[in-house]
């Protein structure tokens, strides 16, 4: 059992001060075609829970000590969000400096591609927020929400980030976009962080959200005083947000000039949304059905990305990618080293927005 920890580079006896002083982010060693990764927890019984990639894995206790651990088999090329589940609560990994919000951490296998521009953010860190914000009370959507706006590099084309609160409070998109612009990898843009109030309702294939964006939100952005090119709008969305971004490109072509879509929920139909196995239905869902009518997408630039470990999502995404290109869109296709997880999508977000605006 002592070799269990030594082969991950941990010295000393488990549970000793020497051992805990060396503990850090999850460590991986080669195992077959993938990796075996060691997760450590100190104190009470716990399990490690993963975002979309795996069921929770119980931790084992090293006899008579405060050391709890799990050796988790991981495939090649994986970046995953995780948290420890203990005593009915969830918390970040106290040994891992790379976090996502106060309750989540990020682990990556050694062969996962780097993610430049995204800083390591600990659980106790407070992310910087855009200075400009306004309250949007929508007549079409109902309710009120706070929208923040940030001119990266001085401002430019609008980039509408769906699920905007995730990109404010879990992953520091403002910092990442500023860094990418400063390095010349992205043109200056104006970021609009749009929070969702009811994702299932707002991000389905319906016009209400995009009518509200066109008629209510964009005039508020114009009045905010932040420099922005309101004639160019790129919509960036993930999962249901990616579905909504593609719907907007199809149904509101005068509004949307480009989309950056990560793991779009292209299984979606009005019927599938309520099924126990929504991905088992019509391939490509409602978006593929619209694309089969061959709309003229010659003015659209669409970047598609999906996690290479999302095996059930891939057929739906592949069909939509193909049909969009056949309809005349300029299409870019890539795959991230992740499952259905923002930890994998965030590099694609920067890269794909840059490509759409090229």
C-alpha positions, -999 to 999 in steps of 0.1 A, spaced: 0 0 0 29 24 6 37 23 -31 2 36 -38 13 71 -27 50 69 -35 44 63 -72 24 96 -73 54 114 -58 42 118 -22 69 113 5 65 100 40 38 80 58 2 89 49 -13 112 74 20 127 87 29 164 84 56 155 58 29 137 37 3 165 39 29 192 32 36 176 -2 -1 171 -11 -13 191 -41 -35 189 -71 -45 154 -83 -15 136 -96 -16 112 -125 6 82 -136 3 63 -169 -21 34 -169 -28 15 -202 -41 39 -228 -49 65 -201 -41 76 -166 -46 67 -130 -52 98 -109 -49 102 -72 -74 123 -53 -67 132 -17 -90 144 11 -82 150 47 -106 144 76 -141 128 73 -155 102 49 -161 116 15 -165 109 -22 -153 128 -53 -180 139 -77 -173 147 -113 -192 170 -137 -209 148 -163 -179 125 -168 -184 99 -141 -205 88 -112 -191 98 -78 -162 77 -66 -161 69 -28 -128 76 -10 -110 50 10 -94 57 43 -57 49 50 -60 28 82 -62 48 114 -52 81 97 -70 112 85 -60 104 49 -88 95 25 -80 88 -11 -92 74 -45 -72 62 -75 -94 70 -105 -89 56 -139 -91 84 -165 -89 83 -203 -63 101 -223 -69 139 -228 -94 148 -201 -100 180 -182 -128 178 -157 -145 198 -130 -149 180 -96 -157 185 -60 -156 166 -28 -189 155 -13 -189 151 24 -215 153 53 -242 164 28 -221 193 15 -199 199 -16 -166 217 -15 -135 224 -36 -103 205 -32 -83 224 -6 -50 211 -21 -57 222 -57 -50 258 -66 -71 255 -98 -108 261 -90 -141 270 -106 -161 291 -81 -159 284 -44 -171 248 -45 -154 233 -75 -119 224 -87 -104 214 -120 -82 184 -127 -64 177 -160 -45 146 -172 -9 154 -182 -17 151 -219 -47 176 -218 -38 207 -239 -29 238 -221 -54 266 -216 -36 299 -219 -52 330 -207 -73 313 -180 -56 320 -146 -56 296 -118 -84 307 -94 -86 293 -59 -118 286 -40 -113 317 -18 -105 341 -47 -130 367 -58 -132 371 -95 -130 406 -110 -163 419 -125 -170 444 -153 -176 479 -140 -206 485 -163 -238 468 -153 -275 475 -157 -308 460 -146 -328 445 -175 -366 442 -168 -379 424 -198 -415 427 -209 -412 396 -232 -393 373 -208 -406 386 -175 -385 392 -144 -354 412 -138 -317 404 -143 -284 421 -140 -264 423 -172 -227 432 -172 -208 446 -201 -170 447 -207 -150 463 -235 -120 440 -239 -92 459 -256 -114 490 -258 -145 474 -273 -156 461 -307 -181 436 -321 -206 424 -295 -200 389 -281 -231 377 -262 -221 352 -236 -251 330 -227 -252 317 -191 -232 348 -184 -231 343 -146 -211 311 -151 -185 331 -170 -185 358 -143 -184 337 -111 -171 303 -120 -146 309 -149 -130 344 -152 -139 351 -189 -133 388 -185 -97 382 -175 -92 355 -202 -106 377 -230 -85 407 -219 -54 385 -220 -62 370 -254 -68 405 -269 -36 418 -253 -16 389 -269 -31 396 -303 -49 363 -305 -84 380 -305 -96 413 -318 -110 438 -294 -146 429 -285 -174 440 -262 -186 412 -239 -222 411 -228 -227 386 -199 -263 375 -202 -276 355 -172 -303 329 -176 -334 329 -153 -350 297 -166 -326 279 -189 -350 251 -201 -376 277 -211 -354 304 -225 -329 283 -244 -354 260 -262 -361 267 -299 -385 296 -294 -383 333 -305 -390 350 -272 -354 353 -260 -341 366 -293 -369 391 -298 -361 404 -263 -324 405 -271 -331 424 -303 -357 448 -291 -348 453 -254 -313 442 -245 -293 457 -274 -308 491 -270 -298 490 -233 -263 481 -243 -262 510 -267 -274 533 -239 -247 520 -214 -220 541 -230 -196 512 -235 -179 513 -269 -194 485 -291 -201 477 -327 -238 469 -325 -239 458 -362 -218 426 -355 -232 402 -329 -215 368 -321 -235 345 -298 -215 321 -277 -233 293 -259 -228 259 -243 -251 229 -240 -287 244 -242 -270 278 -247 -253 263 -278 -287 251 -291 -301 286 -286 -272 302 -303 -277 281 -334 -315 287 -333 -308 324 -333 -285 321 -363 -312 303 -382 -343 323 -372 -327 358 -367 -300 360 -395 -303 398 -396 -293 398 -359 -266 372 -356 -234 372 -377 -216 343 -360 -219 316 -334 -194 299 -311 -212 268 -300 -197 243 -275 -215 210 -270 -248 222 -283 -278 202 -271 -288 193 -307 -308 163 -294 -335 188 -284 -370 186 -296 -401 198 -277 -409 161 -270 -374 150 -261 -369 176 -234 -392 157 -210 -380 121 -217 -359 100 -194 -334 95 -223 -336 128 -243 -305 119 -264 -321 87 -277 -345 104 -300 -343 121 -334 -308 127 -345 -299 164 -346 -333 173 -331 -352 204 -340 -321 222 -354 -313 195 -379 -349 195 -390 -347 232 -397 -313 228 -415 -328 201 -438 -349 229 -453 -316 243 -466 -318 279 -454 -293 303 -469 -265 304 -443 -239 319 -466 -234 349 -444 -229 329 -412 -196 318 -396 -202 290 -371 -176 273 -349 -187 240 -333 -169 222 -305 -178 192 -284 -160 172 -258 -144 142 -273 -156 121 -243 -193 130 -249 -200 99 -269 -238 102 -270 -236 139 -280 -212 134 -309 -237 120 -335 -262 148 -328 -234 175 -331 -218 159 -362 -251 159 -381 -258 196 -373 -222 205 -383 -226 188 -417 -260 202 -424 -249 238 -415 -220 235 -439 -243 222 -467 -265 252 -461 -237 275 -470 -223 285 -436 -185 288 -431 -180 261 -405 -151 252 -381 -153 219 -362 -131 209 -332 -131 186 -303 -121 194 -267 -103 172 -242 -133 170 -219 -168 157 -213 -199 180 -210 -179 205 -189 -171 242 -189 -135 233 -179 -131 219 -214 -152 245 -232 -134 276 -220 -104 274 -243 -127 267 -272 -147 298 -263 -117 321 -268 -104 302 -299 -138 300 -316 -148 336 -310 -114 346 -325 -121 325 -356 -156 337 -360 -144 373 -360 -113 366 -383 
